[in-house]
Every structure is written in structure tokens, then in C-alpha cells.
Amino acid sequence: MELKLNSLNDANWWNENNINIPLYDVQEVINKTNANPTWLHFGAGNIFRGFIANLQQKLLNEGLEKTGIIASDTFDYEIIDEIYRKYDNLTLLVGLKPDGNNTLDVISSVTDSVKANVNDESEWKRLIEIASKDSLQMISFTITEKGYAIYKLDGTMMDVVAEDIKNGPVKPRHAMSIVATLLFERYKKTKAPIALVSMDNCSHNGDKLKNSVLEIVSGWYKEGYVDDDFINYVSNEEVVSFPWSMIDKITPRPDESIKNSLEALGLINMAPITTSKNTYIAPFVNAEIPQYLVIEDKFPNGRPALDKAGVFFTDRETVNNTEKMKVTTCLNPLHTALAIFGCLLGYSKISDEMNDHMLNKLVNKIGYEEGIPVVVNPGIINPKDFINEVITERLPNPFLPDTPQRIATDTSQKLAIRFGETIKSYEAVNKQADLKYIPLVIAGWFRYLLGVDDLGKTFSISSDPMLDELQKVVSNIALGKANDLSPVRALLSNIQLFGTDLNKNNMSDKIISLLDKMLCGENAVRNTIKEVLS
């Protein structure tokens, strides 16, 4: 059996194998969406396919919505060809329970997939057509933190963005320039309202999106490409809104064992692929069961009834508190700590790390002792209940094939939020001297950048947009010798990287001291962690 639209006609086969298939007329939904699209999404990866698309699937199954989602990607066009179109835009969602039992669902709410490629005339024309439709209510995003970045580590604008501004809204290449261009096309054709909803795992994501788009639009204004009215259109949140959100669901890279279990059922062509841009993806998504999505209810052109699929719609302050609870305390800092030390200590699964008494104790200390005291209860989710679920159920799930190597991706883009916000909360009450475990993780990150594990063996550092610049900082550092750590100390002042100047408090002294200990030789990382925990 293949994952194709015409295969769904054989309902008996799917039912016999306990695979849920759509309860609605898929072709009818495709036709209605093509005629009057309501939802366009950028970032066609696993969190979208395994969480967001499934929300709309539930609404379609219950007859609460009539249209699906159009997926697009600004970064990796191979995803569209090899994973979307080859499988008629279907995804097989595999829900991984801690008891080893899986749920299986065919997700068909994605009705079309389009490449955000200005060099492909037909694709680009189609994207502009979708973005300009009055019916379009929202454009959502899961493009990761780096997708919104338009400045380099030194504070200068990225070359590609500078060129996009110089060239005007004609052939944009950066994701934010593409979004700005689509808004310009919508403005020229309809001036219809729209919500641009970042669903990425970063603090104040709506503002990150808005600020980057406005920076490009302002650049075009200075160059004479756009007028005052367009600036006003994009700046008016009653017309073009940028709601904040908090998202949470662990969707690891597709695992070979899941592929094997699906093939054992009789499904063919389920093998994961790695694209030329190093995207790990498959026709299926393997994901944990718990999931949370909280969105600021600011949709000037209407929105899907996602609240009936479990989404919390609320005000900005509640979103902010929920996001800070999760991203700065109850999950993401723990994930990053496990990622860094997991790579250094030779682990390949997050769940195995949770069986390491020392690492388990470390994430408990980071979460309960250093994070929870500065968390504001958002009201809709209890922080202690949330972190209890993370530490006792989610991270230890042995059937969730998540890796420290995946979580370590783009760490430079995450530190300011996952640790910087907590540090700033302590700075506000002058309690930074009490922190022990967050400085340990930051020191561990610099040790990680050497690409040498705790036994002295080299390993591959996960991709990071700042990797070249960062490795220059540690280029003269080596294990087992007296090292000049002044370049590291200088970088600790970088507010863009850490969210605050760590040299203005005693954090930098702690970090340098801990890093120095981790450089003593083999087993120095584990010994340093033990020392801090004791």
C-alpha cells in the first residue's frame, strides 16, 4: 500500500491496520481551498506536519472547517518535491506513547504545496496569487529562530538581506524579504487584512517576525520602492497583525525503526531522506503525544476554529507568560543542557540521558531550582505540572527517538532566550550570584564548540548559522593545556548572543572558571558537572 490519495479508497486496508484516514471528502476540500484559500504556512517540516496540520485535520473531520492549509518552504525546495508532491501532500503521523503503543493517522489537511522560489515563475506566480486572495486569513510560520534573523553576530545586516533591500520587492531571497514582498503584492491587489502568525519556538516570536519584516519594508521605503500607505498598511496591527504564540510538541527526526514498523504493515516507500540542505525528513512524522499551542487572539480577517481542536486563544500577556514558562524554564533550557552534554558525553538519545543520574539531576536543578522561582504562572497551564510532565514522562520516553545532536542545532540562536531571560530575571533582583547550573551549561557550550568529546574523540558539531564565527573564538583552545580564554570572555559581553552582558555581573567569572576545568583533559566534563552538583 502506498501513501497516496487514491489508496485511501481502500478503507478496509487502513482500518484493518488501525490507521485512521480522513472522514471527509479530501478532493472537495482541495477544490474549496484552491478557490478560496484561508491558511498559508511557511516551514514545511515535521512540527508543522505532525502538529499544526493535524489540528486542521481534526476540524475538517468534525465538519468545523471547509478548507485546508497550503504549505510552502523558503529554504528547502526538495521537501516539496520529495515529501509533499510525491505523496499527494499526505503525511502519516505516528504518535509515540511511553508504553510503546503507537497511534497512526493519515493527515490530508495540506491541500497544496508551493515553493517560495522567485526563480521559478510558475511557483512564484502561484504563491503571489494565494497571498493576494481576500479569503486568506493567516500566514503562519515554523521556520526556526534563524529564519527571522537578518543581522549577523557582529550586528551588521546579512548580505542577502542588504541585497534584497537594494533590489526592492522584485526577486527576494531571504525568508523575511519574501514575506514582505507577498504583503506588498497583497497591498497592491486587495489591501485585505491578514494575520502573520509565528508558531516558532522562540520568545516574542510575533515581534521577531514583525521587526524583521518592517526593517525590510523601511529599507524599501528609503530606497523609494514603496510609499507611505504601504508602510502604514504593514504597521497597522488592526489590518496586518503579528500575534505572539507558544508552541510545544517534540517531533524528532524520522527514525529507522518507525520506518521498519510501517513497512511491516505493508506500506511501501516509507524511507526517510536527507536533502542536499541536510533536512532529515520522511513521508511519516514520529512525534510524542503531548502538545500545546497558545496564540494571541488577534486575527483581523477571521481565523479557523482552532480553539475547538485544543488551541488556547488568549491575550498577549498570557501568551508571554506561557511562553516564558516553557521556553525559558520548564522545557527548552533542559533540552539544550541535555543536547550540549549529551554530545560531549557520547549519548545519541535524550531518553538515555535521563537514565544518567548526573544529567537527570542537572536538569532537575536547572528547572526546579533556578527556573521555577522566577516563572509567572500563566493561569492556563500550571508551571509545576508542566515541568513534572516534561521530566517524568516526556524526556524519559524511550520510544521517542530524539537526539542531543538534533536539539544542539542552532544553539547560538537559542541561548539568549533559553538562559538569558532567566539570568535577566535574577539580575532584576540582584540575585545572579545564586546561579550555578546555567553558567555550567554555557561553559559546556563553549567546550562543545571544540568538537571533541569528554574522551578526547572528535564529533560532528550540529549546524549553526554562527558556527564559523564561534569556532574562531575557540580556535586556539585545546584539551590538557593552559589556555588563553580571553576571546571567550570578550564574547560573553555579546547581548545578541546571551540576551545580557555576562561580563557586567559575576556570571562570566563562573563560566570561565568552569570552562577551564572542563579543558583539563579526558573526563573533565563529567567531573566538572559532578563537582557543581555536589
Secondary structure, 3 states (H helix, E strand, C coil): CCCCCHHHHCHHHHHHCCCECCCCCHHHHHHHHHHCCCEEEECCCHHHHHHHHHHHHHHHHCCCCCCCEEEEECCCHHHHHHHHHHHCCCEEEEEECCCCCEEEEEECCEEEEEECCCCCHHHHHHHHHHHCCCCCCEEEECCCHHHHCCECCCCCECHHHHHHHHHCCCCCCCHHHHHHHHHHHHHHHCCCCEEEEECCCCCCHHHHHHHHHHHHHHHHHHHCCCCHHHHHHHHCCCCEECCCEEEECCCCCCCHHHHHHHHHHCCCCCCCEECCCCCEECCEEEEECCCEEEEECCCCCCCCCHHHHCCEEECHHHHHHHHHHHHHHHCHHHHHHHHHHHHHCCCCCHHHHCCCHHHHHHHHHHHHHHHHHHCCCCCCCCHHHHHHHHHHHHCCCCCCCCCHHHHCCCHHHCHHHHCHHHHHHHHHCCCHHHCCHHHHHHHHHHHHCCCECCCCCECCCCCCCCHHHHHHHCCCCCCCCCCCCHHHHHHCCCHHHHCCCHHHCCHHHHHHHHHHHHCCCCCHHHHHHHHHHC
